[in-house]
Amino acid sequence: MLNLRMLWARVKAQGAQRQEDDVFDEEIREHIAMLQERYIARGMSEQDAERAARLQFGNVTGLKERQRALRGFLSPSE
């Protein structure tokens, strides 16, 4: 019975992690969109503004990896 409880706890934790990843992804998209809007307001084309926003925002993959690592580090131990 203990093994089933442990398995269920891990399944729930993975679901929570996916939800946190989705929220973080949405935050990143919102920040990039805000930067893009600023560039468009300055007269850039939509395509150039998106590229400039992504360049200014930086490495999305690296940011996601650091966020996951911190989340794992700060999570309570089993």
Secondary structure by P-SEA (a helix, b strand, c coil): caaaaaaaaaaaaaaaaaaaaaaaaaaaaaaaaaaaaaaaaacccaaaaaaaaaaaaccaaaaaaaaaaaaaaacccc
